[in-house]
Amino acid sequence: MTRENQKSYPGELASPALILQLANEYRFAAAELAKTERRRNPLSRAPFRMVAIHAIELYLNALLAAAGHPAIKIRGMQHDLGARTKLALAAKLNLRKRTVAHLRAISETREYLLARYDPAATRASELNRLEATLAELAEKVPSWFNSHVPST
């Protein structure tokens, strides 16, 4: 089957800049969802967790795509933020050690899946740690773009 006959994977043809814009939209949505948390109701935090983790993944995807990694390789990592982080660091994204450790922990604990499917997710990140990781990526990935990606 030739490439022309194959259907592309959703998002496969998106530019890194467009993926970055999508990450920003998910970050904005996560901020709104954080406001809906209800005290003594951990389930009320699940939508925020899911959207925040997805935004984090999109920031890393945008950087990796801009750094020249093919979409199929990025998609092949599934939701492994640790693998994405390793490649992002190799591409000279400067992250705090605590953020790198948190990104790896999200993968090791399979927090993405917990946020999606486990109503009793007891191994989840603290909300402020998740917010801090998202905020750092939201700041540093666009800065990385400014210094590494030529303007068109």
N, C-alpha and C positions, 0 to 999 in steps of 0.2 A: 504494500500500500504506500503510495507516495505521500509526501507531506501535504500536498494540496488536497488530497482526499480525506485526510484525517481532520477531525474536528479539534479545534484548539481547546485547551483546558481553560475554564473561566479565569480571566485575569492574566493569562499567559502573555498576552500582547500588551498589557498595560505598561506604561513607561514608569521608571522609578519615581519620577516627580508626581505622577498620578497616584501611585501607591502611597507616597508620603502624604499627599492630601487626604487620602482615605484614612490613613492612620490618625491624622489630626481630627477628622470627623468622629472616629471612634473614641478618641481621647475626650472630645467635648461631650459625647454621649455618656461616657463613663463618669465624668464630673457631674452630670445631671442625675445619673442613677445613684451616685454616692449620697445625694441629698434625700433619697427615698428610704434610706436605712431607718429601721424602727428598732428602738432599744429592746434588748432581750428577745430579739427575733433574728437569729443568724441567717435564716433563709432569705430575709429581705436584703442581705448583702450579696447573694449569689449573682444577680444580674450585673451588679457593678463589677464583681470579680471577673466574670466571663468577658465582659466588654473591655475591661482594662487589660486583661491578658491578650485579647485579640489585638488591641491597639499596639501593645508592646511587640507582638509578633509582626504586625504590619510595619512598624518602624524598622525593625531589623530586616524584614524582607526588602523594603525600599533601599536600604543601604547596600544590601548584598546584590540586588539587581544593578544598582548604580556602579558597584565595584566590579561588575562583569560576570557574576555568577548566573548561569542560565536558569530560567524559570523552573525547568524540570528538576534541577538539582535542589533548588530552594523548596519546591513542593515535596520532593522526596524526603526532606527532613521531617515531614509531618509537623507536629507541634513541639519539636525539640528545640527549646530556646537555648539550651546549653550549646548545641551544635552551631546554631546561628550566632551565638555570642562569640564563640571561638573564631569563626570566620570574620565577624565584625571587628574583633580585636586585631586580627591579622591585617585587616584593611585600615588599621590605624584609628579606629574609633576609641577615644579615650574615656573609659568608664571608671567609676570608683570601684575599689575592690569589693565593697559591700554590695554594690549593684550587680557586679559579675557573679558573686556568690549567690545572690538572690535569684538571678536568672537561671543559674544552674539548678538551684533548689526547686524552682518551679517545675523544671523538667523532671528531676529525680523523683519528686513526689507526685508527678502526673497531675499537677494542680489544674491544668486545663480541663482534663476529663472530670476531675472532682467538681469543678465549678459547673460543669454541664449536667452531670448525672447524679451526684451524691448529695442528697439533702442533709446528711449529717457530716459534711466535710469538716473534720476536726483537725486535719493536717494542713490547713490552708494558711497562706501568708497573713500576717497582720495587715489590716487595711492601710495603716500609715506606711508600711514598708512597700506595699503594692503601689500606693500613690506616689511614693518617692521614686521608685524605679520607673514608673511611667513618666513622671515629670522630668527625670534626668534624660531619658531617651527622647522625649519631646523637645528638649533643649539641644541636646548634643547631636542628634542625627541631622536636623536641618543645618546646624553649624558645619558638620562634616560635609554635607552637600555643597555648602558655599565654598569650602576650601578644596574640594576634590572633584566636583562635577562642573565641567565647562558650561557656561551659560549659552543658551541657544537663541 
